[in-house]
Amino acid sequence: MALRVLAASKSIPGGAPLVLSPSTIERYERATQKPHLDYATALDIAYGGEGWILASIIAFLEADWDPWRDGSRPDHHHVVHWPPPACRAWIHVTPCYRGMGRPHAFLLEWRSALVKQMTVTLGSEEGEYWCLNKPATGVPGALTLFSETFPVHVVAGVNPLRRPDITERDIQSGWVASSALSTAVAFDHPP
């Protein structure tokens, strides 16, 4: 059933064409081939994973994730998703070559309700993990990340960090209501 849904969709979220043959999907299902990270969201939607298939694929691939080597293009705008239940969520942010060691201005937006502004210097190509305790939401949670100065590479996941050698930054506090951004009314709880 999922193969038919996926074949019928013909695109991944964001409108990019989806080029997956039934034999490729079968290799993913049998774990004889790793799916590319770009297909994780489409596979999660096709199989009705509610964020769990996405999180599993990311957990499977993230330990070896190297956007500098795999040809990924950095971007100024990213949307990351997590499963509905409460969990320890993280975002792995790495700089592009020209942004390494330079200050980056970020705006994070949680479901259009809460925002957080921060300036971070990403000092190495490994980047940083940004972590928070995500509450149960009933639906997959989405966070939008805008990098205002330099494009960045981003991957997000849940629970244990796969690379303990990378700097971890707590982004739990400092969120404000998006309508009150100019008045900076801080919330004590995470998005």
C-alpha positions, 0 to 999 in steps of 0.5 A: 500500500505504501508503495502505491501512495508514494508512487502516486505522490511523485514529489517530496514535501517542498515540491522536489521531484521524487525519483524512487522505483519500487525496487529501491523502496523494497531495498529500503524496506529490507535494509539492504540500502540506506535511504537518502536523508532527502527522502526521509520526510516523504517515506514517513508520510507515505508509510503514515509514520507520524514522524517516527519513520523520519526520526528512525531514518535520521538516527540511522544516518546521522552518525555518519552525516557529513554535509560537506562531503555528501554534496548537500547544499546549505540553505537559509531556511529549514523546517524540522519535524519531530514525533508527537510524544514528549521527547528530548529533541535536537537539531544538528547545525553545521556552517557552510564553508564561508560561514565557519568561525563567523557569527550567525544570526538565527531566528527559530519559530515554533508552530508560528506561536513562539520565537527565539532569536540567537547569535551563534558562532559555528567554529568548526565544520562539525557544528553544534547540537541544539537541544530542548525537551519537546512537550507532547503535542498530539501531532508531529512538531515542526520548528522553522529555522532561519539563518539570517547571515549565512546558509547552514546545513541542518538535520534534526532528531530525537533522544540520544545524541549520536556524536558526543564529541560535538558541542551541545547548546541548550535552546530550552529558554528564551522563547517569546510569543511571536506576537510579542517579539518586540516586547521580549516577553520570555517563556520559561518552558520550551516550545 
